[in-house]
Amino acid sequence: MKGLAAIGVAGLIAMAGALWFSTNPTVVVAKIAPVQPNAALPVFKPVPTKLSGGL
């Protein structure tokens, strides 16, 4: 029974996908820009360890 339910759900998802792409959906295009340096961002400093001779 679980297998039959899974096949039914897969069919519904496939039909929804076909309907979505057949109606020419509007796709949001994000503008990608390079990251700008910001002085307000925190700076991560290396932690001294015994291996580096810092402790």
N, C-alpha and C positions, 0 to 999 in steps of 0.2 A: 504493500500500500504506500509506503514511503517513497518507493521508486516511482510509482505512478504519479504521486503528488509532485515529485521533483521534475518529472517530465512535463507535467502541466504548467508548473511555474516557469520552467525554461521556455516553454512555448509562449506564455504570456509576455515574458521579457523580450523575446525575439519579435513578437508582434508590436510591442510598444516601441522597440528600437526602429523597426521598419517604418512605423507611422511617424516617428520623430524625424527620421532622415528624409522621408518622402514629402514632408511639409516644408522643407528648406528652413531649418531652424536658424535663429540668429545666434551666432557664436561670439562671445565676448573676447576681444583680442587685447591682451594686456601689453602696455608699452614697457619694454625692458630697457632700463637705463643703467649705466655703470654706477657703482656705489661711490658716493662722494665722501671724502673724509670729514669727520665731525668731531670737534674738540670736546663735545659733551659726552661722548661715548666712553665707558670705562675702559681702562687699559689693564690687560692681564699681564702681570709680571711673573717671571719664573720663580718658583719656590726653591730655595737653597736646600740641597740634600747632602748627605754624607758623601755620596759618590762624587758630587761636583766640588767637594771641599768647602762648602758653605756653612756647615755646622760645626 
